[in-house]
Amino acid sequence: MKVLVINAGSSSLKYQLFNMKDESILAKGRVERIGFESSILVHESTGKPEVSEVSEILDHNAAIKKVLDMIVHAEHGILGSIDEIDAVGHRVVHGGESFSNSVLVKPEVRSEIRKLFDLAPLHNPPAMMGIVAVETNLPNVPQAAVFDTAFHQTMPASSYLYPIPKVLYTKHKIRRYGFHGTSHYYVSRKAAEFLGKPIESLKIITCHIGNGGSLTAIQDGKSMDTSMGMTPLEGLMMGTRSGDLDPAVVPFTMAKEDLTISEVTSMLNKHSGMLAISGISSDMREIHNAMEEGDANAKLAYEMYEYRIRKYIGSYTAAMNGLDVLIFTAGVGENASHLRQAICDNLTYFGIELDAEANAVRSPDARRISTAQSKVEVLVVPTNEELVIAQDTYDLVKSEQA
């Protein structure tokens, strides 16, 4: 079975085509600047050089058509016909309380995803556009929706409820949902497999740290708490997001700066975090380089970033009454050895002992970076959210066909 995985944004679209026989990637790429005359399609088929094409792509329907055309392109493609695509899996950011698992896209599923637009106005509408576009271009191919929030539906009420009037939850479903669920799910299971232990026997903290970031406490193989909340704004300090702050900051800032709700929301999501404190960039590489050159603001941003991650690790260790495995993943987590070192050097109380030599090694595979004497296994596990989407899509379609 060949499964196409789609991750649609408001003006971009990323994709990977998998051969589920061996879970290999046949092709991958992205479309940028959807809605503009100078849209960019970047495509790479396995064994062939990457190609890019600039053209007018005015909507997601046109973007999907361009992707399919490239997949079957005589020179740059990998398939002889689009009829070889057996299923399509979509990343859908918010599943609310409606979806605790991935599902095949049916009319009632579409309806429910639309109802959740208010909870994820920047993410769910583009996902729906992707679903509609695939149906237009591949009308007979089954589609699956895989939700970022689904893995966190195991959180107990003590974790997911906010201490606000209960009517806001019962009427409007205001609660913590968490995100990056496919990544936390994937790396926790890869870690258990790497260690040769049943995941149900482990207390795990997964650190998905990229431009966005979240931590999850995993006990008995289930998410019991996670740092993001009703939206991806809660939790860690991130590239451009503020993370946790006193909620009174919002009305106070609006009054003092004469800002609208939209403006203050944009400030907290796009103009805060590492970018705001460093005054340089939201990119960890640039901030670290500036810090090494003596930039005081970059140093402060770095220290705040590390400190907040470490605080969450400490709180989740307390929440689970122990810690067996600490996992670093995603762009920063997998590549910033200096940050992993800084975090772990300040967690020695838990018995964490980092192997500096192992920590400095870069590898596409899961690896241990703690010493043999460390009481906590510290691992770097490259994430693969697209593969999780492909696997779930494959399983759903096979089950439907059975």
Order of alpha helices (4+ residues) and beta strands (2+ residues): beta-beta-beta-beta-beta-alpha-beta-beta-alpha-alpha-beta-alpha-alpha-alpha-beta-beta-beta-alpha-alpha-alpha-alpha-alpha-beta-alpha-alpha-alpha-beta-beta-alpha
